[in-house]
Amino acid sequence: MSADTAAPEPPERAPHLWEKVVDKVQALQLRMRDEAERRRVNQVLGRPVSRTILDDRQRVILDFGEPVTRAAVLRARRCGVLDALLSAVGSPDGE
């Protein structure tokens, strides 16, 4: 290929455009994760837990059989144990 027919260099802004695409995808993934978590939380509110849920200092958030409350969800989220709380409630159809 001669210099005349060489492929043009990509514009200098191309890396910035790629960063924007990556940022948009990451934001979408975060929104989707947050929406899925919100739906799961709504499914378990008022339902009893099948095991005791402890916070990061080993204090009880919910004891066995207690119903899930919004306060318990907030506390579990703050302490990093929301997944444990959500998994301690069976699915509504008994699975």
C-alpha positions as a Markdown table, in Angstrom:
| # | Residue | x | y | z |
|---|---|---|---|---|
| 1 | Met | 0.0 | 0.0 | 0.0 |
| 2 | Ser | 1.2 | 3.4 | -0.8 |
| 3 | Ala | 0.9 | 6.3 | 1.6 |
| 4 | Asp | -1.9 | 7.6 | -0.6 |
| 5 | Thr | -4.1 | 4.5 | -0.2 |
| 6 | Ala | -3.3 | 3.7 | 3.4 |
| 7 | Ala | -6.3 | 3.5 | 5.8 |
| 8 | Pro | -6.9 | 6.8 | 7.4 |
| 9 | Glu | -6.0 | 7.2 | 11.0 |
| 10 | Pro | -9.0 | 7.0 | 13.4 |
| 11 | Pro | -10.0 | 10.4 | 14.7 |
| 12 | Glu | -8.4 | 11.3 | 18.0 |
| 13 | Arg | -11.7 | 11.4 | 19.7 |
| 14 | Ala | -12.3 | 7.7 | 19.0 |
| 15 | Pro | -10.9 | 6.6 | 22.4 |
| 16 | His | -13.2 | 9.1 | 24.1 |
| 17 | Leu | -16.2 | 7.7 | 22.2 |
| 18 | Trp | -15.2 | 4.2 | 23.3 |
| 19 | Glu | -15.0 | 5.4 | 26.9 |
| 20 | Lys | -18.5 | 6.8 | 26.6 |
| 21 | Val | -19.8 | 3.5 | 25.2 |
| 22 | Val | -18.2 | 1.6 | 28.1 |
| 23 | Asp | -19.6 | 4.1 | 30.6 |
| 24 | Lys | -23.1 | 3.7 | 29.1 |
| 25 | Val | -22.9 | -0.1 | 29.2 |
| 26 | Gln | -21.7 | -0.1 | 32.8 |
| 27 | Ala | -24.5 | 2.4 | 33.8 |
| 28 | Leu | -27.1 | 0.1 | 32.1 |
| 29 | Gln | -25.7 | -3.0 | 33.8 |
| 30 | Leu | -25.9 | -1.2 | 37.2 |
| 31 | Arg | -29.5 | -0.1 | 36.6 |
| 32 | Met | -30.5 | -3.6 | 35.6 |
| 33 | Arg | -28.8 | -5.0 | 38.7 |
| 34 | Asp | -30.5 | -2.5 | 40.9 |
| 35 | Glu | -33.9 | -3.2 | 39.3 |
| 36 | Ala | -33.5 | -6.9 | 39.8 |
| 37 | Glu | -32.5 | -6.4 | 43.4 |
| 38 | Arg | -35.5 | -4.1 | 43.9 |
| 39 | Arg | -37.9 | -6.7 | 42.5 |
| 40 | Arg | -36.4 | -9.4 | 44.7 |
| 41 | Val | -36.7 | -7.2 | 47.8 |
| 42 | Asn | -40.3 | -6.5 | 47.0 |
| 43 | Gln | -40.9 | -10.3 | 46.7 |
| 44 | Val | -39.6 | -11.1 | 50.1 |
| 45 | Leu | -41.0 | -8.2 | 52.2 |
| 46 | Gly | -43.3 | -9.6 | 54.9 |
| 47 | Arg | -42.2 | -13.1 | 54.4 |
| 48 | Pro | -40.3 | -15.1 | 57.1 |
| 49 | Val | -36.6 | -15.9 | 57.0 |
| 50 | Ser | -35.5 | -19.5 | 57.2 |
| 51 | Arg | -32.4 | -18.7 | 59.3 |
| 52 | Thr | -31.1 | -15.9 | 61.5 |
| 53 | Ile | -29.5 | -13.0 | 59.6 |
| 54 | Leu | -26.6 | -11.3 | 61.4 |
| 55 | Asp | -24.9 | -8.0 | 60.6 |
| 56 | Asp | -21.2 | -7.4 | 60.2 |
| 57 | Arg | -20.8 | -7.3 | 64.0 |
| 58 | Gln | -22.7 | -10.5 | 64.6 |
| 59 | Arg | -25.8 | -8.8 | 65.9 |
| 60 | Val | -29.2 | -10.1 | 64.9 |
| 61 | Ile | -30.9 | -8.3 | 62.0 |
| 62 | Leu | -33.7 | -10.9 | 61.7 |
| 63 | Asp | -34.1 | -14.0 | 63.8 |
| 64 | Phe | -35.4 | -17.3 | 62.4 |
| 65 | Gly | -39.1 | -16.9 | 61.4 |
| 66 | Glu | -39.3 | -13.1 | 61.6 |
| 67 | Pro | -40.8 | -11.4 | 58.6 |
| 68 | Val | -38.5 | -9.3 | 56.3 |
| 69 | Thr | -39.1 | -5.5 | 56.8 |
| 70 | Arg | -37.8 | -2.5 | 54.9 |
| 71 | Ala | -35.7 | -1.6 | 58.0 |
| 72 | Ala | -34.1 | -5.0 | 58.0 |
| 73 | Val | -33.4 | -4.7 | 54.2 |
| 74 | Leu | -31.7 | -1.3 | 54.7 |
| 75 | Arg | -29.6 | -2.6 | 57.6 |
| 76 | Ala | -28.6 | -5.7 | 55.7 |
| 77 | Arg | -27.6 | -3.6 | 52.7 |
| 78 | Arg | -25.5 | -1.3 | 54.8 |
| 79 | Cys | -23.8 | -4.3 | 56.5 |
| 80 | Gly | -23.2 | -6.1 | 53.2 |
| 81 | Val | -25.4 | -9.1 | 54.0 |
| 82 | Leu | -28.4 | -8.3 | 51.8 |
| 83 | Asp | -27.7 | -11.4 | 49.6 |
| 84 | Ala | -27.8 | -13.6 | 52.7 |
| 85 | Leu | -31.1 | -12.1 | 53.7 |
| 86 | Leu | -32.6 | -12.5 | 50.3 |
| 87 | Ser | -31.4 | -16.1 | 50.1 |
| 88 | Ala | -32.9 | -16.9 | 53.5 |
| 89 | Val | -36.4 | -16.5 | 52.1 |
| 90 | Gly | -37.8 | -19.2 | 49.9 |
| 91 | Ser | -39.6 | -18.4 | 46.6 |
| 92 | Pro | -43.3 | -17.7 | 46.8 |
| 93 | Asp | -44.2 | -20.9 | 45.2 |
| 94 | Gly | -42.4 | -23.0 | 47.8 |
| 95 | Glu | -39.3 | -23.9 | 45.8 |
